[in-house]
């Protein structure tokens, strides 16, 4: 085991989130919808009708697929790591 403290996961999650925020705010990546909070807030007008605050006819399938893919990748990686630690 590399680290044995119970606070290691909190520290790793915090550092990873800081790198995530720095990555999605990078100027070269600004034209992609990478920040989950921006996407979920509805600030992108191509997906939200601001008059009625409802979804428009153009659904954001590409960002949703990207977020789902990232989630499945993280779940698979965590499953592999915990399986390896249980042996």
N, C-alpha and C positions, 0 to 999 in steps of 0.2 A: 504494500500500500504506500502510495506516495506521500499523502498527507493524512493525518489521523484526527484532526480537529473537526468538530461538528459545524464550525463556521466557514469551512473551506467552500462549501457549495454556495453560500451567500456571497463570499468574496468573488468567486468565479462568475456568478451570475451578474454581479454588479459591474465587473470589468468587461464582461462580454456585452452588456447593455451599453456601456460607454463607447465601445468600439462600433456597435450597431448604430448608435446615434451619430457618431462621427462619419460613418460610411454612408448613411442615407442622406446626410446633409452635404456631402461632397459636391462641388460644382459640376463635375463631370457626370454625376449620377442624378442630378436634380430633375431631369426630364422624365425619369422613371418614377412610378408610384411605389416607392419602397418603404415609406414610413407607415406603419400600421395605424397609428393614431390619426394621421392626416387622412388616410383612406376612410377610416370608420367615422370620422367627424363629418364627412360629406362636404369638405371644402372644395372639392374638385367639381366644377359646374357641369362637366360633361356627363356626370352620373346622377346628379341631384337637381330636381326642379325646385328652385328656391322659392317659387311662388307658393307652392303647396307643401314643400318639404317632403316630397315623395320621390322614389326612384323614377328615372325616365325610362324610355324604351330601350336604351342602350345599356345593357348590364355589363358590369366590369368583370368579365369572366377571366381575363388574363391576370389581373392582380389577385383575384380569388384563387386561381389555380396556382399561382406562385406562392402565396401564403400557405396553401394546403400542402404543396410540395415541400416547403421548408419545414413545416410542422411534422410531416411524415419522416423526413430525413432526421430531424432531431429526436423523434421518438425511437426510430430504428437505431440510431447511434447510442442513445441512452440504454436501450435494451441490450445491445451488444456489450456495452461496458459493464452493466450490472450482472449480466450472465457470466462474464469473464471473472468478476469479483466473487461470485457465489461459489465457484469451483474450489 
